[in-house]
Amino acid sequence: MKLTAKTDLEVPAAAVFAALIDTPTWEREAIRNGVEVERPPGTPDSGVGAEWRIRGHFRGKARKLTIRITEMTPDQRVSMGLDSPSVDGVVQVEVMVLSPRRSRLRADLEIKPKTLAARLFVNTMRLAKGRVQARFERGLGNLGARIKDRYDRQA
């Protein structure tokens, strides 16, 4: 299943990209939200090869997920691979320059089930694609708002 969303921000593209790759901030935010974050030894802190093992609850069950940055083009794009016992996925986040003070944030998420239960879950999501897509777009909009707030506080 593939989801795509985009949002425009009144923030320079370089500042948006810097906020996206600010991994310590994202780690702290995840921990505040009750997610366990572990960084495997020997992996870089940021950039290609950076990896996190995440444990948390989703839909009433404990879930495990490994996130690894697989590709990074400075000030333009970050690609991350997602791996869990039940699904594989890829997230690509791209920052486009609209003007010197405006940028567009675009996210693509593709997940592929590994198990029968995950296949049923993904097929259920396909049936409700309109609501799932709207929720994904709302989430990206919230991310954009947090990035803008962070930029405004620093300026």
TIVO-483347 format. One record per residue (C-alpha): residue in three letters; residue number from 1; x, y, z. Coordinates in nm, 2 decimals. Example, Ala and Ser with C-alpha at 12.3 -4.5 7.8 and 13.67 -1.06 7.14 Angstrom:
<recs>
+------+-----+--------+--------+--------+
| rest |  nr |     xx |     yy |     zz |
+------+-----+--------+--------+--------+
|  ALA |   1 |   1.23 |  -0.45 |   0.78 |
|  SER |   2 |   1.37 |  -0.11 |   0.71 |
+------+-----+--------+--------+--------+
</recs>
This chain:
<recs>
+------+-----+--------+--------+--------+
| rest |  nr |     xx |     yy |     zz |
+------+-----+--------+--------+--------+
|  MET |   1 |   0.00 |   0.00 |   0.00 |
|  LYS |   2 |   0.13 |   0.34 |  -0.09 |
|  LEU |   3 |   0.04 |   0.68 |   0.06 |
|  THR |   4 |   0.15 |   1.02 |  -0.05 |
|  ALA |   5 |   0.10 |   1.36 |   0.10 |
|  LYS |   6 |   0.25 |   1.71 |   0.07 |
|  THR |   7 |   0.23 |   2.04 |   0.26 |
|  ASP |   8 |   0.36 |   2.39 |   0.19 |
|  LEU |   9 |   0.55 |   2.57 |   0.46 |
|  GLU |  10 |   0.66 |   2.93 |   0.51 |
|  VAL |  11 |   1.00 |   2.81 |   0.61 |
|  PRO |  12 |   1.32 |   2.80 |   0.40 |
|  ALA |  13 |   1.40 |   2.46 |   0.26 |
|  ALA |  14 |   1.74 |   2.43 |   0.43 |
|  ALA |  15 |   1.57 |   2.49 |   0.77 |
|  VAL |  16 |   1.30 |   2.22 |   0.70 |
|  PHE |  17 |   1.57 |   1.97 |   0.60 |
|  ALA |  18 |   1.78 |   2.05 |   0.91 |
|  ALA |  19 |   1.47 |   1.99 |   1.13 |
|  LEU |  20 |   1.40 |   1.66 |   0.95 |
|  ILE |  21 |   1.75 |   1.52 |   1.02 |
|  ASP |  22 |   1.77 |   1.65 |   1.38 |
|  THR |  23 |   1.76 |   1.30 |   1.52 |
|  PRO |  24 |   1.82 |   1.38 |   1.89 |
|  THR |  25 |   1.51 |   1.59 |   1.89 |
|  TRP |  26 |   1.30 |   1.32 |   1.72 |
|  GLU |  27 |   1.44 |   1.06 |   1.97 |
|  ARG |  28 |   1.34 |   1.28 |   2.27 |
|  GLU |  29 |   0.99 |   1.33 |   2.13 |
|  ALA |  30 |   0.94 |   0.96 |   2.08 |
|  ILE |  31 |   1.05 |   0.88 |   2.43 |
|  ARG |  32 |   0.82 |   1.15 |   2.57 |
|  ASN |  33 |   0.53 |   0.97 |   2.38 |
|  GLY |  34 |   0.61 |   0.64 |   2.55 |
|  VAL |  35 |   0.81 |   0.48 |   2.28 |
|  GLU |  36 |   1.14 |   0.29 |   2.37 |
|  VAL |  37 |   1.42 |   0.40 |   2.14 |
|  GLU |  38 |   1.74 |   0.21 |   2.11 |
|  ARG |  39 |   2.04 |   0.29 |   1.89 |
|  PRO |  40 |   2.24 |  -0.02 |   1.79 |
|  PRO |  41 |   2.61 |   0.00 |   1.87 |
|  GLY |  42 |   2.84 |   0.08 |   1.58 |
|  THR |  43 |   2.58 |   0.28 |   1.38 |
|  PRO |  44 |   2.63 |   0.65 |   1.30 |
|  ASP |  45 |   2.44 |   0.91 |   1.49 |
|  SER |  46 |   2.29 |   1.06 |   1.17 |
|  GLY |  47 |   2.32 |   1.02 |   0.80 |
|  VAL |  48 |   2.31 |   0.71 |   0.58 |
|  GLY |  49 |   2.33 |   0.40 |   0.80 |
|  ALA |  50 |   2.19 |   0.56 |   1.11 |
|  GLU |  51 |   1.95 |   0.30 |   1.27 |
|  TRP |  52 |   1.70 |   0.29 |   1.55 |
|  ARG |  53 |   1.52 |   0.00 |   1.71 |
|  ILE |  54 |   1.18 |   0.11 |   1.84 |
|  ARG |  55 |   0.94 |  -0.06 |   2.07 |
|  GLY |  56 |   0.59 |   0.07 |   2.15 |
|  HIS |  57 |   0.23 |  -0.01 |   2.16 |
|  PHE |  58 |   0.01 |   0.02 |   1.85 |
|  ARG |  59 |  -0.35 |  -0.11 |   1.84 |
|  GLY |  60 |  -0.32 |  -0.26 |   2.18 |
|  LYS |  61 |  -0.01 |  -0.48 |   2.11 |
|  ALA |  62 |   0.36 |  -0.43 |   2.17 |
|  ARG |  63 |   0.53 |  -0.37 |   1.84 |
|  LYS |  64 |   0.89 |  -0.37 |   1.73 |
|  LEU |  65 |   1.03 |  -0.17 |   1.44 |
|  THR |  66 |   1.37 |  -0.10 |   1.30 |
|  ILE |  67 |   1.42 |   0.22 |   1.11 |
|  ARG |  68 |   1.74 |   0.28 |   0.90 |
|  ILE |  69 |   1.83 |   0.58 |   0.69 |
|  THR |  70 |   1.91 |   0.43 |   0.35 |
|  GLU |  71 |   1.96 |   0.74 |   0.13 |
|  MET |  72 |   2.02 |   1.11 |   0.19 |
|  THR |  73 |   2.06 |   1.39 |  -0.06 |
|  PRO |  74 |   2.15 |   1.70 |   0.14 |
|  ASP |  75 |   1.88 |   1.97 |   0.16 |
|  GLN |  76 |   1.65 |   1.76 |  -0.07 |
|  ARG |  77 |   1.56 |   1.40 |   0.03 |
|  VAL |  78 |   1.58 |   1.14 |   0.31 |
|  SER |  79 |   1.48 |   0.78 |   0.25 |
|  MET |  80 |   1.43 |   0.54 |   0.54 |
|  GLY |  81 |   1.37 |   0.17 |   0.54 |
|  LEU |  82 |   1.12 |   0.02 |   0.79 |
|  ASP |  83 |   1.15 |  -0.34 |   0.90 |
|  SER |  84 |   0.94 |  -0.53 |   1.15 |
|  PRO |  85 |   0.84 |  -0.89 |   1.20 |
|  SER |  86 |   0.51 |  -0.83 |   1.01 |
|  VAL |  87 |   0.58 |  -0.55 |   0.75 |
|  ASP |  88 |   0.85 |  -0.40 |   0.54 |
|  GLY |  89 |   0.83 |  -0.04 |   0.43 |
|  VAL |  90 |   1.00 |   0.26 |   0.27 |
|  VAL |  91 |   0.95 |   0.62 |   0.37 |
|  GLN |  92 |   1.08 |   0.90 |   0.14 |
|  VAL |  93 |   1.06 |   1.26 |   0.26 |
|  GLU |  94 |   1.15 |   1.53 |   0.01 |
|  VAL |  95 |   1.19 |   1.90 |   0.06 |
|  MET |  96 |   1.13 |   2.12 |  -0.25 |
|  VAL |  97 |   1.22 |   2.49 |  -0.28 |
|  LEU |  98 |   0.92 |   2.70 |  -0.38 |
|  SER |  99 |   1.09 |   3.04 |  -0.31 |
|  PRO | 100 |   1.36 |   3.16 |  -0.08 |
|  ARG | 101 |   1.12 |   3.16 |   0.22 |
|  ARG | 102 |   0.88 |   2.89 |   0.12 |
|  SER | 103 |   0.92 |   2.51 |   0.07 |
|  ARG | 104 |   0.71 |   2.21 |   0.01 |
|  LEU | 105 |   0.74 |   1.89 |   0.22 |
|  ARG | 106 |   0.63 |   1.57 |   0.05 |
|  ALA | 107 |   0.62 |   1.22 |   0.20 |
|  ASP | 108 |   0.57 |   0.89 |   0.04 |
|  LEU | 109 |   0.51 |   0.58 |   0.25 |
|  GLU | 110 |   0.50 |   0.23 |   0.10 |
|  ILE | 111 |   0.44 |  -0.08 |   0.32 |
|  LYS | 112 |   0.44 |  -0.45 |   0.22 |
|  PRO | 113 |   0.30 |  -0.71 |   0.45 |
|  LYS | 114 |   0.51 |  -1.02 |   0.55 |
|  THR | 115 |   0.25 |  -1.22 |   0.74 |
|  LEU | 116 |  -0.11 |  -1.32 |   0.68 |
|  ALA | 117 |  -0.23 |  -1.10 |   0.97 |
|  ALA | 118 |  -0.04 |  -0.80 |   0.82 |
|  ARG | 119 |  -0.19 |  -0.87 |   0.48 |
|  LEU | 120 |  -0.54 |  -0.86 |   0.63 |
|  PHE | 121 |  -0.46 |  -0.53 |   0.81 |
|  VAL | 122 |  -0.32 |  -0.37 |   0.49 |
|  ASN | 123 |  -0.62 |  -0.49 |   0.29 |
|  THR | 124 |  -0.85 |  -0.34 |   0.55 |
|  MET | 125 |  -0.66 |  -0.01 |   0.52 |
|  ARG | 126 |  -0.71 |  -0.03 |   0.14 |
|  LEU | 127 |  -1.08 |  -0.05 |   0.19 |
|  ALA | 128 |  -1.07 |   0.27 |   0.40 |
|  LYS | 129 |  -0.81 |   0.43 |   0.18 |
|  GLY | 130 |  -0.98 |   0.77 |   0.19 |
|  ARG | 131 |  -0.98 |   0.79 |   0.56 |
|  VAL | 132 |  -0.62 |   0.65 |   0.59 |
|  GLN | 133 |  -0.50 |   0.90 |   0.32 |
|  ALA | 134 |  -0.67 |   1.19 |   0.51 |
|  ARG | 135 |  -0.51 |   1.08 |   0.83 |
|  PHE | 136 |  -0.17 |   1.06 |   0.67 |
|  GLU | 137 |  -0.21 |   1.41 |   0.52 |
|  ARG | 138 |  -0.32 |   1.54 |   0.86 |
|  GLY | 139 |  -0.01 |   1.39 |   1.02 |
|  LEU | 140 |   0.22 |   1.55 |   0.76 |
|  GLY | 141 |   0.04 |   1.88 |   0.81 |
|  ASN | 142 |   0.11 |   1.85 |   1.19 |
|  LEU | 143 |   0.47 |   1.77 |   1.12 |
|  GLY | 144 |   0.49 |   2.08 |   0.90 |
|  ALA | 145 |   0.34 |   2.29 |   1.18 |
|  ARG | 146 |   0.59 |   2.16 |   1.44 |
|  ILE | 147 |   0.88 |   2.24 |   1.20 |
|  LYS | 148 |   0.74 |   2.59 |   1.14 |
|  ASP | 149 |   0.70 |   2.65 |   1.52 |
|  ARG | 150 |   1.05 |   2.53 |   1.58 |
|  TYR | 151 |   1.18 |   2.76 |   1.30 |
|  ASP | 152 |   0.98 |   3.06 |   1.44 |
|  ARG | 153 |   1.12 |   3.01 |   1.79 |
|  GLN | 154 |   1.48 |   3.00 |   1.66 |
|  ALA | 155 |   1.44 |   3.31 |   1.44 |
+------+-----+--------+--------+--------+
</recs>
